[in-house]
Amino acid sequence: VACSPLARFFAVGEEVEVVDWQRYPGYAGDLHVAGGVTIGPMRRALDGRAAQVLALALVSGLDPECGWGAAVAAPEACGIRVHRGEACDAVGGHLWDEAAASGDPWASVRYHPDMPLLLTTPVLTGLELSELRGRAIVVHDAAGARVACALISREVG
């Protein structure tokens, strides 16, 4: 386990924050996600590609079955993904520059309810942060179901 100040990754004033979570349309389960996700540009993207760093501070409503070492088989299990859509009822597929990345960079982004207060993870999307603004971000449960959604839109800094 490692920890690092966000300022090391983010250029001050360039990040966006997601806090207005809603239940995903049609989700009827018991999870109610609350808390924040801050998304900022990486200062130095590996190999020159554009990338973002997600700082997760989801404090409640996460699936307890997504803990460290959980055996989850569904591709979307325990994931947090930015989607192409600009509305929670039409999220579309995952958002990344397919010409700049050899595979879906969101596939490995997972949350852990055992450590919800602050977890940072880089995501090599090949996109600038401005291209994520207004897009839907979705939280999945251990079965891969979409349980919560918010729009990336509010600036912080």
C-alpha positions in Angstrom: 0.0 0.0 0.0 1.3 3.4 -0.9 0.2 7.0 -0.5 1.1 10.2 -2.3 -0.2 13.7 -2.2 -2.5 14.5 -5.1 -0.5 17.7 -5.9 2.2 15.4 -7.2 -0.1 14.1 -9.9 -2.5 17.0 -10.6 -1.7 20.4 -12.1 -3.4 22.7 -9.6 -6.8 24.0 -10.8 -7.1 21.6 -13.7 -9.0 18.8 -12.0 -12.7 18.1 -12.0 -14.8 16.6 -9.2 -17.8 14.2 -9.3 -20.0 14.2 -6.2 -23.6 14.2 -7.4 -24.3 10.4 -7.7 -27.7 9.0 -8.6 -28.9 5.5 -8.7 -28.3 4.0 -12.2 -31.6 3.9 -14.2 -33.2 0.6 -13.6 -30.9 -0.5 -10.7 -33.1 -1.9 -7.9 -30.4 -3.1 -5.4 -29.5 -1.9 -2.0 -26.3 0.1 -2.8 -26.4 3.9 -2.5 -23.0 5.3 -3.6 -21.9 8.6 -1.9 -18.6 10.5 -1.9 -16.4 11.9 -4.5 -14.1 11.1 -7.4 -11.6 13.7 -8.4 -10.1 13.4 -11.9 -7.1 15.3 -13.0 -4.5 15.2 -15.7 -1.3 13.3 -15.0 1.7 15.7 -15.0 3.8 13.1 -16.9 1.8 10.6 -18.9 3.8 7.5 -19.5 5.2 7.4 -23.1 3.8 10.8 -23.8 0.1 9.8 -24.1 -2.5 11.9 -22.4 -3.8 10.3 -19.1 -5.8 11.0 -16.1 -5.4 10.2 -12.4 -8.6 9.2 -10.5 -8.6 10.0 -6.8 -11.4 8.0 -5.2 -13.0 9.1 -2.0 -16.2 7.1 -2.2 -17.2 6.8 1.5 -20.4 4.8 1.4 -22.6 2.6 -0.7 -19.9 0.5 -2.2 -20.4 -3.3 -2.7 -18.8 -5.1 0.2 -18.2 -8.1 -2.1 -15.5 -6.0 -3.9 -12.9 -6.1 -1.0 -9.2 -6.8 -1.4 -8.7 -10.3 -2.8 -12.3 -10.7 -3.9 -12.7 -13.3 -6.6 -14.9 -11.4 -9.1 -15.4 -12.8 -12.6 -17.5 -10.2 -14.4 -15.5 -7.8 -16.6 -17.2 -4.7 -15.1 -17.1 -6.0 -11.5 -16.2 -3.4 -8.9 -15.4 -0.9 -11.6 -15.5 2.8 -12.0 -15.6 3.8 -15.6 -16.0 7.0 -17.6 -18.4 6.4 -20.5 -18.9 8.1 -23.9 -22.4 9.2 -23.1 -23.4 12.6 -21.6 -26.5 11.3 -19.7 -27.0 8.5 -17.1 -29.8 6.9 -19.1 -27.6 6.7 -22.2 -24.0 6.1 -21.1 -22.6 4.2 -24.1 -19.3 2.4 -24.0 -16.1 3.3 -22.1 -14.4 6.5 -23.2 -10.8 6.4 -24.4 -8.8 7.1 -27.6 -8.7 3.7 -29.2 -5.9 4.8 -31.5 -3.7 5.8 -28.5 -4.4 2.7 -26.3 -4.1 -0.9 -27.2 -7.0 -1.9 -24.9 -9.6 -0.5 -22.6 -7.7 1.4 -19.9 -10.8 1.3 -17.7 -10.8 -2.5 -17.5 -8.4 -2.5 -14.5 -9.9 0.4 -12.6 -11.5 -1.1 -9.5 -12.6 0.2 -6.1 -12.1 -1.5 -2.8 -14.6 -0.8 0.0 -12.0 -1.8 2.5 -10.1 1.4 1.6 -12.6 3.9 0.3 -11.2 7.1 1.7 -8.5 7.8 -0.8 -7.2 5.6 -3.6 -5.4 7.0 -6.6 -5.0 5.3 -9.9 -3.7 6.4 -13.3 -5.8 5.7 -16.4 -4.0 6.0 -19.8 -7.0 7.2 -21.9 -5.1 9.0 -24.6 -7.6 11.9 -24.0 -7.2 15.3 -22.6 -9.2 16.0 -19.4 -11.4 18.5 -21.3 -12.7 15.5 -23.4 -14.0 13.8 -20.2 -16.0 16.8 -19.0 -19.8 16.3 -19.3 -19.4 12.5 -19.7 -21.0 9.9 -17.5 -19.0 8.0 -14.9 -20.5 4.7 -13.6 -19.9 2.6 -10.5 -20.4 -1.2 -10.8 -21.1 -3.8 -8.2 -19.4 -7.2 -7.8 -21.6 -8.8 -10.4 -20.7 -6.0 -12.9 -24.2 -4.3 -12.7 -24.3 -0.5 -13.0 -25.4 0.8 -9.6 -24.6 4.6 -9.7 -23.9 7.3 -12.2 -22.9 10.9 -12.2 -21.8 13.5 -14.8 -18.2 14.8 -14.9 -18.8 18.5 -14.9 -17.9 20.5 -11.8 -14.4 22.1 -11.6 -12.4 22.4 -8.4 -9.3 24.1 -7.6 
